[in-house]
């Protein structure tokens, strides 16, 4: 008799028993915490489930609804963006998911969130969630403890107000380049823009490439001036440089397009797949590593000569701190420098690009907000040429205006990430107080700060009756004017002091993310850049970049939703105002539906070809947004 069936049966039995024992243990731990909990067959953060859930969900739904109704929805990736505050409204603002693999606490409570973010040692980063981002080397996002301190110290030096001013100037110049591409050589483009997401990605990539790495990337139709430094030409050229098969621009665009594929599947497997797209993706990976090593060699040489490139020069700063002649401290390896450069490229362009992209869509969908923002632009900037805009005198008035409010509202509804992963230290249980009650969470419990739910938790935000959903508040609606409701929701806020909070200066921008003249949410209720020591290093840079880009675009132009799905331009020209309003309402409804389909991969964005087509019009030549929704 073969022993194989017996061995298989023993392994299966062991797996089932182990699953049941671990599940029971975690359920008991959840009960001990005092928090509400939901029992799930596996953790929603388990990678095999995330990859294969589309296969299993239809099968699970074949069983009686009572078997899965209380847990399945919460297991599906992006549940929080789809359901917002609903699950927290049912279960409480902090609750646990108990599975055989581990406990995970979900929270959208501001008091809990600020305790977690301001006590880094007790609630460290859940770095296992970021393991795929170690492909190019350990970095400031994937490390913790003393190693993270070293990464943070080295990378934070470039994030200061002087460099924010440089970002402001470069964002102006690059946005003007994007506008030239949009309007065409004659400046009279009439066809809809279907590449808004891709174009804002390129805009942000061009900005971070120059101010962060000294690379001047070009828009289509542009060329480097005669006499430009060959190093700048090398990375900015539309043609591959010597020894390369792709230009640096093409390398980055392809790499970022296929990034999730490259991060999840080992490259040795990808190299075996006979697909031209996969081959192109692998080539972009190899080319990126080659370009980054060449750039690092150049920066090391500059550091040893005592030279310094213009701009933030993130790579140069890393090279100087690690290979400079006056360096005496423990430093990063080559691989870690390239790993940090990769994170700066991704975090430095995709998050800001998403904010610009969605803000443009929201303003086209809400013409009243667009008109008010343009009035503020006119009042603050007048007829000044954008190249003459002065950062020091303008940035505060701009962020305190409808420009800033529009940006803050976009980041409230569509933050870069829908959830921020933390965990309980593996050394000991931790407690926190929520609404006067103390809860004890077992050691090594995973934590998800659910950004997209916290940002619409009605206890923290000023609201009005919704103009979109009768009988509801506008908590889920895009309404930048809520940021001018400075008296509401603030008088009743309790103390925001966290006992035992981090007091060490970990570098980076130390000011508030929100202009002091606008509504100030309770700390912990608005975390588009996280908070505390692990908050986004480049948050000030991101705010400045977004503000500058929006001001340049809407100073001379308006953005309208394209209505081509329902009417041609010729038909629109012949319509009455009521007919135009009806057709634009269809475009508005479709736009809001499309934004609602966003999902998180690396960041929260539209995927799989989904887009909102828009049309650019010179101010004064609009067909819709100069009057639609006017009260």
C-alpha positions as CSV (number, residue, x, y, z in Angstrom):
1,X,0.0,0.0,0.0
2,X,1.4,3.4,-1.0
3,X,2.2,5.8,1.8
4,X,1.6,8.9,-0.3
5,X,-2.2,9.0,0.3
6,X,-1.7,8.5,4.0
7,X,1.0,11.3,4.1
8,X,-1.3,13.6,2.2
9,X,-4.2,12.9,4.5
10,X,-2.0,13.5,7.5
11,X,-0.9,16.9,6.1
12,X,-4.4,17.9,5.3
13,X,-5.6,16.9,8.8
14,X,-2.7,18.8,10.3
15,X,-3.5,21.9,8.3
16,X,-7.2,21.9,9.3
17,X,-6.4,21.3,12.9
18,X,-3.7,24.1,12.9
19,X,-6.2,26.4,11.1
20,X,-8.9,25.8,13.7
21,X,-6.5,26.1,16.7
22,X,-5.0,29.4,15.5
23,X,-8.4,30.8,14.7
24,X,-9.7,29.9,18.1
25,X,-6.6,31.5,19.7
26,X,-7.1,34.8,17.8
27,X,-10.8,34.9,18.5
28,X,-10.1,34.5,22.3
29,X,-7.5,37.3,22.0
30,X,-10.0,39.5,20.2
31,X,-12.5,38.9,23.0
32,X,-9.9,39.8,25.6
33,X,-9.2,43.2,23.9
34,X,-12.8,44.4,24.6
35,X,-13.2,45.6,21.0
36,X,-15.9,44.4,18.5
37,X,-14.5,41.8,16.2
38,X,-15.3,39.9,12.9
39,X,-14.2,36.4,12.3
40,X,-12.7,35.8,8.8
41,X,-11.2,32.6,7.3
42,X,-8.0,34.4,6.4
43,X,-6.5,37.8,6.7
44,X,-7.6,40.3,4.0
45,X,-3.9,41.4,3.8
46,X,-2.7,37.8,3.0
47,X,-1.1,38.1,-0.4
48,X,-2.5,34.8,-1.9
49,X,-6.0,36.0,-1.0
50,X,-5.5,39.4,-2.5
51,X,-4.2,37.9,-5.7
52,X,-6.9,35.2,-6.1
53,X,-10.0,36.7,-4.4
54,X,-11.8,37.3,-7.7
55,X,-11.7,33.5,-8.1
56,X,-13.0,32.7,-4.6
57,X,-15.6,35.4,-4.1
58,X,-18.2,34.0,-6.6
59,X,-17.7,30.5,-5.2
60,X,-18.3,31.7,-1.7
61,X,-21.4,33.5,-2.7
62,X,-22.9,30.2,-3.9
63,X,-23.3,29.3,-0.3
64,X,-26.3,30.6,1.8
65,X,-25.9,34.4,2.4
66,X,-26.0,33.9,6.2
67,X,-22.7,32.0,5.9
68,X,-20.7,35.0,4.5
69,X,-22.8,38.1,4.8
70,X,-21.1,39.3,8.0
71,X,-17.5,39.1,6.7
72,X,-17.0,38.7,3.0
73,X,-17.3,42.3,1.9
74,X,-14.6,43.4,4.4
75,X,-12.3,40.8,2.8
76,X,-12.5,42.2,-0.7
77,X,-9.6,44.6,-1.5
78,X,-10.7,48.2,-1.6
79,X,-13.7,47.5,0.6
80,X,-13.0,50.7,2.6
81,X,-13.1,53.0,-0.5
82,X,-16.3,51.4,-1.6
83,X,-18.1,51.4,1.8
84,X,-16.4,54.4,3.5
85,X,-17.7,54.7,7.0
86,X,-20.4,52.1,6.8
87,X,-18.7,49.2,8.6
88,X,-17.4,51.4,11.3
89,X,-20.9,52.8,11.7
90,X,-22.1,49.2,12.3
91,X,-19.3,47.8,14.4
92,X,-17.6,50.8,16.0
93,X,-14.7,53.1,15.1
94,X,-12.1,50.5,16.0
95,X,-12.7,46.8,15.5
96,X,-10.7,43.6,15.0
97,X,-10.5,41.0,12.3
98,X,-9.7,37.6,13.7
99,X,-8.3,35.0,11.3
100,X,-6.1,31.9,11.7
101,X,-3.1,33.9,10.5
102,X,-3.3,37.0,12.8
103,X,-5.3,39.7,14.4
104,X,-5.8,43.0,12.5
105,X,-7.3,46.1,14.0
106,X,-9.2,48.5,11.7
107,X,-9.8,52.0,12.9
108,X,-11.1,55.3,11.7
109,X,-11.1,57.0,15.1
110,X,-9.0,60.1,15.3
111,X,-8.1,59.7,19.0
112,X,-6.8,56.2,18.3
113,X,-5.0,57.2,15.1
114,X,-3.0,60.0,16.8
115,X,-2.0,57.7,19.6
116,X,-0.7,55.1,17.1
117,X,1.1,57.6,14.8
118,X,2.7,59.6,17.6
119,X,4.1,56.6,19.5
120,X,6.4,55.0,16.9
121,X,8.2,52.6,19.2
122,X,5.0,51.0,20.5
123,X,3.2,51.1,17.1
124,X,5.9,50.6,14.4
125,X,5.3,50.5,10.7
126,X,3.9,47.1,9.5
127,X,6.9,46.7,7.2
128,X,5.9,43.3,6.0
129,X,3.2,44.9,4.0
130,X,5.9,46.8,2.1
131,X,8.1,43.9,1.4
132,X,7.6,44.1,-2.4
133,X,9.1,47.6,-2.3
134,X,12.5,46.1,-1.3
135,X,13.2,45.1,-4.9
136,X,15.7,47.8,-5.5
137,X,17.1,47.9,-1.9
138,X,16.0,48.6,1.6
139,X,14.7,52.2,2.0
140,X,13.1,54.7,4.3
141,X,9.7,53.1,3.7
142,X,10.6,49.4,4.3
143,X,12.8,49.7,7.4
144,X,12.2,50.3,11.1
145,X,14.1,50.9,14.3
146,X,17.7,52.1,14.2
147,X,18.0,51.2,10.5
148,X,15.0,53.4,9.7
149,X,16.6,56.3,11.8
150,X,19.7,56.2,9.6
151,X,17.6,56.2,6.4
152,X,15.4,59.0,7.7
153,X,18.4,61.1,8.7
154,X,20.1,60.8,5.4
155,X,17.0,61.3,3.2
156,X,15.3,64.2,5.2
157,X,18.1,66.7,4.7
158,X,16.8,67.8,1.3
159,X,13.2,68.5,2.4
160,X,13.3,72.2,3.4
161,X,11.6,75.5,2.4
162,X,14.5,76.5,0.1
163,X,13.9,73.4,-2.0
164,X,10.1,73.8,-1.7
165,X,10.6,77.2,-3.5
166,X,12.6,75.4,-6.3
167,X,9.7,72.9,-6.6
168,X,7.3,75.8,-7.0
169,X,9.3,77.3,-9.9
170,X,9.8,73.9,-11.6
171,X,6.1,73.0,-11.2
172,X,5.2,76.3,-12.9
173,X,7.6,75.6,-15.8
174,X,6.6,72.0,-16.3
175,X,2.8,72.7,-16.1
176,X,3.3,75.3,-18.8
177,X,4.9,72.6,-20.9
178,X,1.9,70.3,-20.3
179,X,-0.5,73.1,-21.3
180,X,1.4,73.6,-24.6
181,X,1.0,69.9,-25.3
182,X,-2.7,70.0,-24.4
183,X,-3.5,73.0,-26.5
184,X,-1.4,72.1,-29.5
185,X,0.8,74.3,-31.7
186,X,-2.0,76.6,-32.6
187,X,-3.4,76.8,-29.0
188,X,-6.9,75.9,-30.3
189,X,-7.3,72.2,-29.5
190,X,-10.9,71.1,-29.5
191,X,-10.8,67.3,-29.2
192,X,-11.2,65.8,-25.7
193,X,-8.3,64.9,-23.5
194,X,-8.4,61.2,-22.8
195,X,-4.9,61.0,-21.3
196,X,-5.3,63.2,-18.2
197,X,-4.0,60.6,-15.8
198,X,-1.0,59.8,-17.9
199,X,-0.2,63.4,-18.5
200,X,-0.3,64.4,-14.8
201,X,1.9,61.4,-14.1
202,X,4.4,62.7,-16.6
203,X,4.1,66.2,-15.2
204,X,4.9,65.0,-11.7
205,X,7.7,62.7,-13.0
206,X,9.3,65.6,-14.8
207,X,9.3,67.7,-11.7
208,X,10.7,65.2,-9.3
209,X,13.3,64.1,-11.9
210,X,14.7,67.6,-12.2
211,X,14.5,69.0,-8.6
212,X,15.3,65.6,-7.1
213,X,17.8,64.1,-9.5
214,X,19.0,66.9,-11.8
215,X,17.3,65.3,-14.9
216,X,15.6,67.7,-17.3
217,X,12.9,65.5,-18.9
218,X,11.1,66.9,-22.0
219,X,7.6,67.2,-23.2
220,X,6.8,66.0,-26.8
221,X,8.1,68.6,-29.2
222,X,10.6,70.1,-26.8
223,X,14.4,69.9,-27.2
224,X,17.4,70.8,-25.1
225,X,19.0,74.1,-25.8
226,X,22.4,74.1,-27.5
227,X,25.2,73.8,-25.0
228,X,23.2,72.0,-22.4
229,X,25.2,69.8,-20.0
230,X,25.7,66.4,-21.6
231,X,24.6,64.7,-18.3
232,X,21.2,66.5,-18.5
233,X,20.9,65.6,-22.2
234,X,21.7,62.0,-21.4
235,X,18.7,61.5,-19.1
236,X,16.3,63.9,-20.8
237,X,16.8,62.9,-24.4
238,X,13.9,61.2,-26.3
239,X,16.5,58.7,-27.7
240,X,18.4,56.0,-25.7
241,X,21.8,57.0,-24.5
242,X,24.9,55.0,-25.3
243,X,24.7,51.5,-24.0
244,X,20.9,51.6,-23.5
245,X,18.0,50.2,-25.4
246,X,15.4,52.7,-24.0
247,X,15.6,56.4,-23.2
248,X,15.3,57.2,-19.5
249,X,11.9,58.8,-20.1
250,X,10.6,55.6,-21.8
251,X,12.3,53.5,-19.1
252,X,10.4,55.3,-16.3
253,X,7.0,55.3,-18.1
254,X,7.2,51.6,-18.9
255,X,8.6,50.7,-15.4
256,X,5.9,52.6,-13.6
257,X,3.1,51.2,-15.9
258,X,4.2,47.6,-15.2
259,X,5.4,48.2,-11.6
260,X,3.0,45.9,-9.8
261,X,3.8,43.0,-12.1
262,X,7.5,43.6,-11.6
263,X,7.3,43.8,-7.9
264,X,5.1,40.7,-7.3
265,X,6.4,38.2,-9.8
266,X,10.1,37.2,-9.6
267,X,12.0,38.4,-12.7
268,X,13.4,34.9,-13.4
269,X,9.8,33.8,-14.0
270,X,9.0,36.9,-16.1
271,X,12.0,36.2,-18.3
272,X,10.4,32.9,-19.2
273,X,7.1,34.4,-20.4
274,X,7.0,34.8,-24.2
275,X,5.0,38.0,-24.1
276,X,6.3,41.2,-25.8
277,X,4.7,43.3,-23.0
278,X,6.4,41.3,-20.3
279,X,9.7,41.5,-22.1
280,X,9.3,45.2,-22.3
281,X,8.5,45.4,-18.6
282,X,11.6,43.3,-17.7
283,X,13.8,45.5,-20.0
284,X,12.5,48.6,-18.3
285,X,13.6,47.1,-14.9
286,X,17.1,46.3,-16.2
287,X,17.4,49.7,-17.8
288,X,16.3,51.5,-14.7
289,X,18.9,49.7,-12.6
290,X,21.5,50.6,-15.1
291,X,20.6,54.2,-15.3
292,X,20.4,54.6,-11.5
293,X,23.9,53.0,-11.1
294,X,25.3,55.4,-13.7
295,X,23.7,58.3,-12.0
296,X,24.9,57.2,-8.6
297,X,28.5,56.9,-10.0
298,X,28.2,60.5,-11.3
299,X,26.9,61.7,-7.9
300,X,29.7,59.9,-6.0
301,X,32.3,61.5,-8.2
302,X,30.7,64.9,-7.6
303,X,30.6,64.3,-3.9
304,X,34.3,63.4,-3.8
305,X,35.1,66.5,-5.7
306,X,33.0,68.7,-3.5
307,X,30.6,69.6,-6.3
308,X,26.9,70.2,-5.8
309,X,24.2,70.1,-8.5
310,X,21.3,72.5,-8.7
311,X,18.1,71.6,-6.9
312,X,17.2,69.3,-4.1
313,X,19.5,66.7,-5.6
314,X,18.3,63.8,-3.5
315,X,20.6,61.3,-5.1
316,X,23.5,63.8,-4.7
317,X,22.7,64.3,-1.0
318,X,22.6,60.5,-0.5
319,X,25.9,60.1,-2.3
320,X,27.5,62.9,-0.3
321,X,26.4,61.6,3.0
322,X,27.6,58.1,2.2
323,X,30.7,58.7,0.0
324,X,31.7,62.3,0.7
325,X,35.1,63.1,2.0
326,X,33.8,64.4,5.4
327,X,31.5,61.4,6.1
328,X,32.3,59.6,9.4
329,X,29.0,58.0,10.4
330,X,27.4,54.7,9.5
331,X,25.9,55.1,6.0
332,X,23.8,53.5,3.3
333,X,25.0,51.0,0.8
334,X,24.8,51.5,-2.9
335,X,21.7,49.2,-3.0
336,X,20.0,51.2,-0.3
337,X,20.7,54.5,-2.0
338,X,19.1,53.1,-5.2
339,X,16.3,51.7,-3.1
340,X,15.6,55.2,-1.6
341,X,15.8,56.8,-5.1
342,X,13.2,54.4,-6.3
343,X,10.8,55.3,-3.4
344,X,11.4,59.0,-4.0
345,X,10.5,58.5,-7.7
346,X,7.4,56.6,-6.9
347,X,6.2,58.6,-3.9
348,X,7.5,61.8,-5.4
349,X,5.5,61.6,-8.5
350,X,2.5,59.2,-8.3
351,X,0.9,60.6,-5.2
352,X,1.1,64.2,-6.4
353,X,0.0,63.2,-9.9
354,X,-3.1,61.5,-8.5
355,X,-4.0,64.6,-6.5
356,X,-3.7,66.9,-9.5
357,X,-5.5,64.4,-11.7
358,X,-8.5,64.0,-9.4
359,X,-8.7,67.7,-8.5
360,X,-9.0,68.6,-12.2
361,X,-11.8,66.0,-12.6
362,X,-13.6,67.2,-9.5
363,X,-13.4,70.8,-10.6
364,X,-14.7,70.0,-14.0
365,X,-17.5,68.0,-12.4
366,X,-18.3,70.9,-9.9
367,X,-18.2,74.1,-12.1
368,X,-19.2,76.3,-9.1
369,X,-16.0,75.3,-7.3
370,X,-13.9,75.8,-10.4
371,X,-15.3,79.3,-10.9
372,X,-14.7,80.3,-7.3
373,X,-11.1,79.0,-7.5
374,X,-10.5,81.0,-10.7
375,X,-11.7,84.1,-8.9
376,X,-9.2,83.5,-6.1
377,X,-6.5,83.0,-8.6
378,X,-7.4,86.3,-10.3
379,X,-7.5,88.1,-6.9
380,X,-4.2,86.7,-5.6
381,X,-2.1,86.5,-8.8
382,X,-3.6,89.2,-11.0
383,X,-2.0,89.5,-14.4
384,X,1.5,88.5,-13.2
385,X,3.4,86.2,-15.6
386,X,3.7,82.8,-13.8
387,X,7.5,82.9,-14.2
388,X,7.4,86.0,-12.0
389,X,5.4,84.4,-9.2
390,X,7.3,84.8,-5.9
391,X,7.1,81.7,-3.7
392,X,7.7,83.5,-0.3
393,X,4.9,86.1,-0.8
394,X,2.4,83.9,-2.6
395,X,2.4,80.4,-1.2
396,X,0.5,81.1,2.0
397,X,-2.3,83.2,0.3
398,X,-2.6,80.5,-2.4
399,X,-2.9,77.6,0.1
400,X,-5.4,79.7,2.2
401,X,-7.6,80.2,-0.9
402,X,-9.9,78.0,-2.9
403,X,-6.8,76.6,-4.6
404,X,-5.7,75.1,-1.3
405,X,-9.3,74.1,-0.3
406,X,-9.8,72.3,-3.6
407,X,-6.5,70.3,-3.1
408,X,-7.3,69.5,0.6
409,X,-10.8,68.3,-0.4
410,X,-9.4,66.0,-3.1
411,X,-7.0,64.5,-0.6
412,X,-9.9,64.0,1.8
413,X,-12.0,62.0,-0.7
414,X,-9.2,60.4,-2.7
415,X,-6.0,60.2,-0.6
416,X,-2.9,58.6,-2.2
417,X,-3.4,55.4,-0.1
418,X,-6.7,54.1,1.3
419,X,-5.1,52.5,4.4
420,X,-1.9,53.0,6.3
421,X,-0.4,49.9,7.9
422,X,0.9,49.8,11.4
423,X,1.3,47.1,14.0
424,X,1.7,46.4,17.7
425,X,5.2,45.9,18.8
426,X,6.0,42.1,19.0
427,X,7.5,42.7,22.5
428,X,4.3,43.4,24.5
429,X,0.6,44.1,24.4
430,X,-0.3,47.8,24.0
431,X,-3.3,49.7,25.3
432,X,-5.1,52.8,24.0
433,X,-8.0,55.0,25.1
434,X,-10.9,55.6,22.8
435,X,-13.8,57.7,24.0
436,X,-12.9,57.2,27.6
437,X,-12.5,53.4,27.5
438,X,-9.2,51.7,27.6
439,X,-8.6,48.7,25.3
440,X,-5.7,46.2,25.3
441,X,-4.5,44.9,22.0
442,X,-2.3,41.8,21.9
443,X,1.3,42.1,20.8
444,X,2.1,41.8,17.1
445,X,-1.4,42.6,16.0
446,X,-1.6,44.3,12.6
447,X,-3.2,47.7,12.4
448,X,-4.9,49.5,9.5
449,X,-5.5,53.2,9.8
450,X,-8.3,53.4,7.3
451,X,-7.7,56.8,5.7
452,X,-10.7,56.8,3.3
453,X,-13.1,56.1,6.2
454,X,-11.5,58.5,8.7
455,X,-11.8,61.3,6.1
456,X,-15.6,60.8,5.9
457,X,-16.3,60.1,9.6
458,X,-19.1,62.6,10.2
459,X,-18.1,63.3,13.8
460,X,-15.0,65.2,12.6
461,X,-16.2,67.2,9.5
462,X,-18.4,70.2,8.9
463,X,-21.3,69.3,6.6
464,X,-24.3,70.7,4.8
465,X,-27.3,69.1,3.1
466,X,-26.1,67.3,0.0
467,X,-26.9,68.7,-3.4
468,X,-26.3,65.3,-5.0
469,X,-28.1,62.9,-2.6
470,X,-31.3,64.4,-1.3
471,X,-31.9,63.8,2.4
472,X,-28.2,63.1,3.1
473,X,-25.3,65.3,4.3
474,X,-22.6,66.2,1.9
475,X,-19.9,64.3,3.8
476,X,-19.2,62.1,0.7
477,X,-19.5,65.0,-1.7
478,X,-16.7,67.2,-3.1
479,X,-17.2,70.5,-1.5
480,X,-14.1,72.6,-1.0
481,X,-16.0,75.3,0.8
482,X,-16.2,73.1,3.9
483,X,-12.6,74.2,4.5
484,X,-13.8,77.7,5.1
485,X,-16.3,76.6,7.8
486,X,-13.7,77.4,10.4
487,X,-16.1,77.5,13.4
488,X,-17.8,74.2,13.0
489,X,-16.6,70.9,14.5
490,X,-13.7,72.7,16.3
491,X,-15.3,74.0,19.5
492,X,-16.0,70.6,20.9
493,X,-12.6,69.0,20.2
494,X,-10.9,67.6,23.2
495,X,-7.2,67.5,24.0
496,X,-5.0,66.3,21.2
497,X,-2.0,65.7,23.5
498,X,-0.8,62.0,23.5
499,X,1.0,60.9,26.6
500,X,4.4,59.3,25.8
501,X,4.4,60.7,22.2
502,X,7.7,60.9,20.3
503,X,9.6,64.0,21.1
504,X,12.6,63.4,18.9
505,X,13.1,65.5,15.7
506,X,13.3,63.0,12.9
507,X,13.9,65.6,10.2
508,X,11.7,66.9,7.4
509,X,9.0,69.6,7.3
510,X,7.7,70.3,10.8
511,X,4.8,72.6,10.1
512,X,1.1,71.8,9.7
513,X,-0.1,70.3,6.4
514,X,-3.1,72.7,6.4
515,X,-3.1,76.5,6.1
516,X,-3.9,78.1,9.5
517,X,-6.7,80.2,8.0
518,X,-8.7,77.1,6.9
519,X,-10.7,74.6,8.9
520,X,-8.4,72.5,11.1
521,X,-9.6,68.9,11.5
522,X,-9.0,67.2,14.8
523,X,-5.6,65.6,14.7
524,X,-5.8,62.1,13.5
525,X,-9.0,62.7,11.4
526,X,-7.1,63.9,8.3
527,X,-4.1,61.9,7.4
528,X,-3.4,62.0,3.6
529,X,0.3,62.1,4.5
530,X,0.1,60.0,7.7
531,X,1.3,61.7,10.8
532,X,4.1,61.6,13.4
533,X,7.6,60.4,12.8
534,X,6.6,58.1,9.9
535,X,4.7,60.8,8.1
536,X,5.5,61.5,4.4
537,X,8.8,63.3,4.1
538,X,7.8,65.1,1.0
539,X,4.4,66.4,2.1
540,X,5.3,70.1,1.9
541,X,6.9,69.5,-1.5
542,X,3.7,67.8,-2.7
543,X,1.4,70.6,-1.5
544,X,3.6,73.2,-3.2
545,X,3.7,71.3,-6.4
546,X,-0.1,70.7,-6.5
547,X,-0.9,74.3,-5.7
548,X,1.4,75.7,-8.4
549,X,0.1,73.3,-11.0
550,X,-3.5,74.1,-10.4
551,X,-2.8,77.9,-10.4
552,X,-1.1,77.7,-13.8
553,X,-3.8,75.6,-15.4
554,X,-6.8,77.5,-14.2
555,X,-5.3,81.0,-14.5
556,X,-5.8,81.0,-18.3
557,X,-8.0,77.9,-18.9
558,X,-11.1,76.1,-17.8
559,X,-11.5,72.4,-17.8
560,X,-14.9,70.9,-18.8
561,X,-16.1,67.3,-18.9
562,X,-16.3,66.0,-22.4
563,X,-19.9,65.3,-23.4
564,X,-19.0,63.4,-26.6
565,X,-20.7,60.2,-25.4
566,X,-24.1,62.0,-25.5
567,X,-23.7,64.9,-28.1
568,X,-21.3,66.2,-30.7
569,X,-19.8,69.6,-30.4
570,X,-22.0,70.8,-33.3
571,X,-25.1,69.5,-31.5
572,X,-24.0,71.2,-28.3
573,X,-23.6,74.5,-30.2
574,X,-27.2,74.3,-31.2
575,X,-28.6,73.4,-27.8
576,X,-30.5,75.7,-25.5
577,X,-29.1,76.3,-22.0
578,X,-31.5,73.8,-20.5
579,X,-30.5,71.1,-23.0
580,X,-26.8,71.8,-22.3
581,X,-27.5,71.5,-18.6
582,X,-29.1,68.1,-19.1
583,X,-26.3,66.7,-21.2
584,X,-23.7,68.1,-18.8
585,X,-25.5,66.4,-15.9
586,X,-25.0,63.1,-17.6
587,X,-21.3,63.8,-17.8
588,X,-21.2,64.8,-14.2
589,X,-23.0,61.6,-13.1
590,X,-20.6,59.5,-15.2
591,X,-17.6,61.3,-13.8
592,X,-18.6,60.7,-10.2
593,X,-19.4,57.1,-10.9
594,X,-16.0,56.6,-12.6
595,X,-14.1,58.2,-9.7
596,X,-16.0,55.8,-7.4
597,X,-14.4,52.9,-9.3
598,X,-10.9,53.9,-8.2
599,X,-8.9,51.2,-6.5
600,X,-5.6,50.8,-4.6
601,X,-2.7,49.0,-6.2
602,X,0.3,51.0,-5.1
603,X,-1.8,54.1,-4.8
604,X,-5.5,54.9,-5.1
605,X,-6.2,55.6,-8.7
606,X,-8.2,54.7,-11.8
607,X,-7.0,51.5,-13.4
608,X,-7.6,49.2,-16.4
609,X,-8.2,52.0,-18.9
610,X,-10.9,53.8,-16.9
611,X,-10.7,57.5,-17.4
612,X,-12.8,60.7,-17.3
613,X,-12.5,62.6,-20.6
614,X,-12.2,66.3,-20.3
615,X,-11.9,69.3,-22.7
616,X,-9.7,72.3,-22.1
617,X,-11.0,75.8,-23.1
618,X,-9.6,79.2,-22.9
619,X,-11.4,81.2,-20.2
620,X,-14.3,83.1,-21.7
621,X,-14.7,80.4,-24.4
622,X,-16.4,77.7,-22.2
623,X,-19.5,75.9,-23.2
624,X,-20.6,74.7,-19.7
625,X,-18.5,75.5,-16.6
626,X,-18.9,79.3,-16.8
627,X,-22.6,78.9,-15.9
628,X,-23.6,75.3,-15.0
629,X,-24.7,74.9,-11.3
630,X,-24.8,78.6,-10.8
631,X,-27.2,79.5,-8.0
